[in-house]
Amino acid sequence: MKILITGANGMVARATIEHCRNLGDQVVSKTRQELDIADQTTVFEFFENEKFDAVINCAAYTNVDGAETEIEKCYAANAAGAENLALASKKINCAFVTISTDYVFDGANSGFYTQRDTPNPQGVYGKSKLAGEIKVRDAYARSIIVRSGWIYGAGGTNFLSIMHKLLADGKKIKAIEDSYGTPTFAGDLAVRLRELAELDLPSIYHVTNSGDGTSYAGFARELCRIKNFDTELLESSSAHDLKRPAPRPSSSKLACLFSEKFGLLAMPEWKKSLADFLEQN
């Protein structure tokens, strides 16, 4: 397949580029500097000279707290940018996959959110991602929307991605006990993104590692168990104590109603994927 992957400097994009190339795909990757997806004219002109079998949109504004003040910038990437890529994909009639977030939900459900649940984002970031979902569906019926969350991986700069390095250095970390989600290893997400691009079956998919989900503290304790780190470095904390600018769902665990029905294998269990990640990093 000839695949365009946007947001090429990002953690998920890098994992997806590597996976697709290992499969023998012809990958065209573009950073934000090389292709500003928020600029419709630029996007359309770029697509006029290319023919892709699939587009996987990994470009996004992901600074959850920063989004509360950088509203225009956030919506430009997560809503308008996704729409522009969907419209451009429609012009050349190729599969289109874009990534959304578990933050489209409000956290009131302590169980798993499925596609039957109605989104109700609380912060600007989640609202921008939901706006992107709606714009993409309206723009191109062939669109595949992938909701994921708690993503970590090689080269990532978020807390889940660097936690092991902090603990290895003997640094204490605040482990939040009352925020729950479904951890997702970027390498596993990359595999599923490529599978969905080939499946080319438009829908909303929830893609995370399997298992019961966990809290940030649970993730940290499992990390300590695998690496034999001192659990005394973990300081129990509450999300409320951190006083972060953006509201976040207290629980945003995701489960998919469709993947296995469409012939896709269950995602690896999160503890196994965490162990695999730590072995490599």
Wavefront OBJ file of the C-alpha trace (Angstrom):
o trace
v 0.000 0.000 0.000
v 1.027 3.590 -0.522
v 0.241 5.363 2.744
v 0.451 8.980 3.867
v 1.153 9.405 7.578
v 0.808 12.901 9.014
v 2.297 14.308 12.215
v 5.470 12.369 11.464
v 7.422 13.622 14.474
v 4.878 12.277 16.942
v 5.172 9.076 18.964
v 2.264 7.260 17.299
v 3.268 8.391 13.833
v 6.832 7.155 14.277
v 5.600 3.751 15.420
v 3.153 3.592 12.505
v 5.771 4.620 9.945
v 8.127 1.910 11.190
v 5.421 -0.766 11.188
v 4.139 0.082 7.721
v 7.627 0.160 6.231
v 8.394 -3.211 7.832
v 5.364 -4.575 5.984
v 6.758 -3.251 2.712
v 4.396 -0.304 2.342
v 5.450 2.792 0.440
v 5.215 5.373 3.202
v 5.060 9.113 2.675
v 5.445 10.851 6.037
v 4.942 14.540 6.693
v 5.675 16.625 9.761
v 3.597 19.665 10.677
v 6.303 21.870 9.215
v 6.159 19.953 5.930
v 2.353 19.754 5.730
v 0.167 22.069 7.794
v -3.105 20.132 7.786
v -4.981 23.206 9.050
v -4.226 24.967 5.748
v -6.802 23.584 3.327
v -5.198 25.057 0.217
v -1.845 23.499 1.077
v -3.439 20.121 1.782
v -5.464 20.093 -1.443
v -2.460 21.138 -3.538
v -0.339 18.380 -1.995
v -2.979 15.727 -2.708
v -3.322 16.860 -6.317
v 0.155 15.513 -7.028
v -0.112 12.283 -5.046
v -2.160 9.104 -5.136
v -2.467 7.221 -1.866
v -4.219 3.975 -1.012
v -4.706 5.220 2.544
v -4.114 8.235 4.760
v -3.439 7.763 8.474
v -3.757 11.041 10.343
v -1.524 11.094 13.407
v -1.231 14.887 13.480
v -2.877 16.509 16.483
v -2.724 19.175 19.149
v -2.316 17.063 22.297
v -1.448 19.552 25.056
v -4.548 18.981 27.177
v -3.859 21.834 29.600
v -2.492 24.184 26.948
v -5.683 23.738 24.938
v -7.633 25.659 27.565
v -5.935 28.866 26.416
v -4.744 27.927 22.900
v -8.265 27.175 21.753
v -7.884 28.337 18.158
v -4.651 26.427 17.665
v -6.185 23.298 19.172
v -9.278 23.368 16.948
v -7.196 24.163 13.867
v -5.322 20.882 14.168
v -7.910 18.588 15.747
v -11.051 19.709 13.932
v -10.273 21.730 10.786
v -7.091 19.766 10.044
v -8.804 16.393 10.284
v -11.635 17.665 8.085
v -9.199 18.932 5.444
v -7.522 15.538 5.235
v -10.882 13.788 4.991
v -11.970 16.065 2.134
v -8.643 15.577 0.350
v -8.895 11.799 0.788
v -12.363 11.925 -0.712
v -10.993 13.731 -3.763
v -8.592 10.870 -4.510
v -10.954 8.153 -3.192
v -8.604 6.559 -0.655
v -9.121 5.088 2.803
v -8.885 7.619 5.624
v -8.031 6.861 9.261
v -7.846 9.543 11.958
v -7.177 9.340 15.684
v -9.544 10.691 18.330
v -9.456 10.326 22.106
v -11.041 8.815 25.203
v -11.404 12.412 26.431
v -14.564 12.795 24.340
v -16.274 11.150 27.340
v -17.040 12.827 30.667
v -15.909 10.038 33.000
v -19.276 9.480 34.662
v -19.241 5.829 33.545
v -17.010 3.772 35.835
v -17.145 0.842 33.419
v -16.002 0.718 29.820
v -17.130 3.254 27.246
v -18.231 1.718 23.949
v -19.516 3.204 20.717
v -23.023 3.097 22.199
v -22.107 5.771 24.744
v -22.775 9.425 23.984
v -19.697 11.671 24.071
v -19.726 14.564 26.504
v -16.247 16.125 26.582
v -15.425 18.447 29.469
v -12.271 20.220 28.308
v -11.271 22.090 25.153
v -9.039 19.246 23.977
v -11.844 16.670 24.133
v -14.311 19.104 22.571
v -11.928 19.783 19.680
v -11.492 16.058 19.070
v -15.247 15.469 19.061
v -15.657 18.373 16.651
v -13.072 16.679 14.462
v -14.997 13.399 14.551
v -18.180 15.138 13.444
v -16.470 17.128 10.688
v -14.704 14.040 9.368
v -17.886 11.958 9.242
v -19.732 14.771 7.479
v -16.890 15.319 5.016
v -16.206 11.740 3.934
v -18.384 8.699 4.554
v -15.362 6.423 4.070
v -13.656 7.748 7.210
v -12.422 5.525 10.026
v -12.233 7.183 13.446
v -10.030 5.580 16.089
v -10.579 6.556 19.710
v -7.676 5.676 21.952
v -6.175 6.865 25.202
v -3.384 6.565 27.741
v -0.931 6.112 24.866
v 2.744 5.594 25.675
v 5.761 4.455 23.715
v 9.325 4.961 22.576
v 10.247 8.617 22.268
v 7.066 9.727 24.005
v 7.222 12.695 26.333
v 4.016 12.122 28.301
v 4.016 10.817 31.879
v 3.308 7.183 31.030
v 6.175 7.159 28.511
v 8.830 8.572 30.845
v 7.712 7.127 34.189
v 10.211 4.262 33.987
v 13.100 6.673 33.377
v 12.163 8.796 36.389
v 11.953 5.754 38.651
v 15.212 4.338 37.266
v 16.869 7.591 38.348
v 15.445 7.172 41.839
v 13.049 10.102 41.503
v 9.776 10.110 43.389
v 6.596 10.407 41.321
v 3.009 11.249 42.175
v 0.839 8.214 41.383
v -2.792 9.191 40.893
v -5.112 6.631 42.469
v -8.477 7.965 41.267
v -8.053 8.328 37.476
v -8.731 5.241 35.381
v -8.115 4.337 31.758
v -6.971 1.660 29.359
v -3.224 1.918 28.628
v -2.247 1.700 24.969
v 1.233 0.889 23.703
v 1.960 2.979 20.593
v 3.444 -0.034 18.824
v 0.203 -1.992 19.242
v -1.879 1.001 18.172
v 0.252 1.321 15.029
v -0.484 -2.277 14.074
v -4.231 -1.733 14.469
v -4.179 1.551 12.521
v -2.596 -0.264 9.571
v -5.091 -3.131 9.870
v -8.004 -0.693 9.845
v -6.611 1.137 6.817
v -6.520 -2.158 4.936
v -9.924 -3.254 6.252
v -11.354 0.025 4.937
v -14.619 -0.399 6.833
v -15.861 3.030 7.954
v -16.867 3.251 11.604
v -15.717 4.495 14.995
v -13.313 2.047 16.656
v -12.077 2.011 20.228
v -8.463 0.855 20.193
v -6.583 0.201 23.437
v -4.717 -2.695 24.948
v -7.019 -5.293 26.443
v -7.506 -6.063 30.133
v -9.405 -4.474 32.974
v -7.763 -1.080 32.656
v -6.026 0.550 35.585
v -5.248 3.796 37.402
v -2.060 5.791 36.966
v -0.979 4.365 40.307
v -1.794 0.846 39.126
v 0.262 1.426 35.983
v 3.159 2.663 38.132
v 2.964 -0.303 40.495
v 2.995 -2.749 37.584
v 5.983 -0.929 36.130
v 7.771 -1.229 39.479
v 6.960 -4.943 39.637
v 8.355 -5.593 36.149
v 11.532 -3.546 36.663
v 11.913 -4.269 40.374
v 11.845 -0.564 41.210
v 11.296 0.618 44.782
v 7.566 1.259 45.301
v 8.511 3.707 48.067
v 9.205 6.123 45.197
v 5.456 6.228 44.472
v 3.568 8.974 46.276
v -0.163 8.300 46.352
v -2.083 11.257 44.966
v -5.514 12.388 43.821
v -6.243 14.039 40.473
v -7.857 16.902 42.380
v -4.608 17.557 44.259
v -2.743 18.352 41.033
v -5.014 21.318 40.248
v -4.428 21.081 36.484
v -6.052 23.720 34.226
v -8.066 21.276 32.100
v -10.787 18.970 33.391
v -10.209 15.287 32.671
v -12.547 12.301 32.870
v -12.003 10.401 36.110
v -12.530 7.180 34.176
v -12.192 6.815 30.416
v -11.730 3.105 29.868
v -12.574 2.076 26.311
v -13.916 -1.141 24.825
v -14.760 -1.817 21.173
v -18.013 -3.422 20.017
v -16.819 -4.058 16.471
v -13.180 -5.108 16.173
v -13.470 -8.833 16.806
v -16.772 -9.025 14.901
v -14.928 -7.640 11.891
v -12.221 -10.293 12.155
v -9.624 -8.287 14.052
v -7.769 -10.089 16.833
v -8.039 -8.842 20.391
v -5.371 -6.297 21.300
v -2.540 -7.571 23.546
v -3.160 -7.331 27.284
v -1.799 -4.074 28.694
v 0.535 -5.628 31.247
v 2.202 -7.757 28.576
v 2.619 -4.770 26.283
v 4.069 -2.703 29.123
v 6.599 -5.468 29.794
v 7.519 -5.589 26.097
v 7.973 -1.816 26.015
v 10.175 -1.820 29.116
v 12.310 -4.637 27.728
v 13.059 -2.528 24.652
v 13.475 0.778 26.492
l 1 2 3 4 5 6 7 8 9 10 11 12 13 14 15 16 17 18 19 20 21 22 23 24 25 26 27 28 29 30 31 32 33 34 35 36 37 38 39 40 41 42 43 44 45 46 47 48 49 50 51 52 53 54 55 56 57 58 59 60 61 62 63 64 65 66 67 68 69 70 71 72 73 74 75 76 77 78 79 80 81 82 83 84 85 86 87 88 89 90 91 92 93 94 95 96 97 98 99 100 101 102 103 104 105 106 107 108 109 110 111 112 113 114 115 116 117 118 119 120 121 122 123 124 125 126 127 128 129 130 131 132 133 134 135 136 137 138 139 140 141 142 143 144 145 146 147 148 149 150 151 152 153 154 155 156 157 158 159 160 161 162 163 164 165 166 167 168 169 170 171 172 173 174 175 176 177 178 179 180 181 182 183 184 185 186 187 188 189 190 191 192 193 194 195 196 197 198 199 200 201 202 203 204 205 206 207 208 209 210 211 212 213 214 215 216 217 218 219 220 221 222 223 224 225 226 227 228 229 230 231 232 233 234 235 236 237 238 239 240 241 242 243 244 245 246 247 248 249 250 251 252 253 254 255 256 257 258 259 260 261 262 263 264 265 266 267 268 269 270 271 272 273 274 275 276 277 278 279 280 281
